């Protein structure tokens, strides 16, 4: 029987756009170790809302890889594609608060009329200012404010963002009807009682948008820990788009060893001569967040 710290619940939420690669393995290992070190639960959520990017069979392959690496999740795997009703319910709630409006702007129109910020084009609020009847395809945006959204990242410290001037009103449902990541992740984290979000630092700038949605919907805000991102020789984030190699399960222990090293955990060399169970026993017992580079 396993005893859990009921105040800690973490998760790993891959997108099934291809097999697990080393960059996603680092995020999985970091979130798993932080949960297990704190005697918490570790859940797996498959973020498969975008059917245009989802690769058939990829979700099953990711789960198989996690199992082969000895990573055990503590509840039923959740698939976002099966949860669209709860995303629509949240959207309806925001709409009742008067925060949602339709947008017919194309990407080109946004690029032509926007200021380029640190995180891409800042939407200028065109459709919020010019409320016109909408008959065709349109996205749904949420109207933001410019009060600083401030949070404390366990690894990186304080982070602040003014949404309206740095990001603009952002999309919650795309013109093709697909619910946006920002909405789905917030609703799912709340529904699954996620207390700690451990993920890659490439999502750091998304966090203020998610906190804004949490506050708007009356949700609890988890604690955040953003891990360093693995890059290739060109300095690009490892991803399916940059042709990252899939995890080689014939060298499972070495892959796990390298992930621990990347996270600054200094595993002993002899650990690769043991087995998966002894690896996790050492890794969980010796997990030190303060050693993670940033």
C-alpha positions, 0 to 999 in steps of 0.5 A: 500500500502506498501512502500519499501526501494529500496536499501534493498532486503533480502531473505530466501532460504530453501532446501525442504529436510523436514519440517521447524524446529526450526533452519531454523525458526531462520534463517527465522525470522532473515532475515525477521526481518532485511528486515522489520525493514529496510523497505526492500523486503523479498523474498523466494527461494526454493533451490531444485536443488539436486533432490536426497535430495528433499522430495516431498511436502516439499516445499509446507509444508515450504511455508504453515508454513511460511504463518501460522507464518505470514511471507509474502514474497514480490514477486513470490517464486523462485525454483532453479530447474526451473533455470538451464539455467541461471546456465549453462550460468554463467558456460559458462561465467566462462569457456570462462574466462579459469577458469573451468576444468573437474575433474574425482577424486573420493571422496576417491581419494581426501581424500587420496591425500588431506590435511585436512583443517578447512572445510574438504579436500583441493582439491590439484588441481590434474586434473588442473595439469594433463589435460587429455582427459575426456570421462566419468562422471566428475565434473567441478571445478573452479580454485582459487587463493590465494589472501585473500578474505576479507569481513565484516560481520555485526555481526561477523566483518572481515573474511578472507580466502585464497581459494587456500590453505584453500579450493582448487578449488571447484566444480560448477557442480557435476559429476551427472550434478547437479549445485553446491550450491555455483554457484546457490546461487551466480547467484540467489542472483545477478538475484534477486538483493539481497542486504543483506544476513542474514543466519546461521553462518554454511555458513560463510566459504562459503561466500569467495567462493561466493564472488570469484564467484561474482567478477569473474562474475562481480556481486555486493557483498551483505552485510552479516549477519551470525546468530548463529546456533541452536544446539541440546544437543549433540552440533550438528546443528539442521537439518533433518539429526539430526532428528530436530522436525518440527515446531509445528503450534499449538504453533506458537506464542511460537515458534516465541517467542523462536526464538526471544529469541534465537536471543537475542531480549528479547521479553516480556512474554505477547507477547505469549498471543496476536496474530501473527500480534501484535507479528510481530509489536513488533518484527519488531519495536524492532529488534536490530542486536547488541543484537544478540549473537555470 
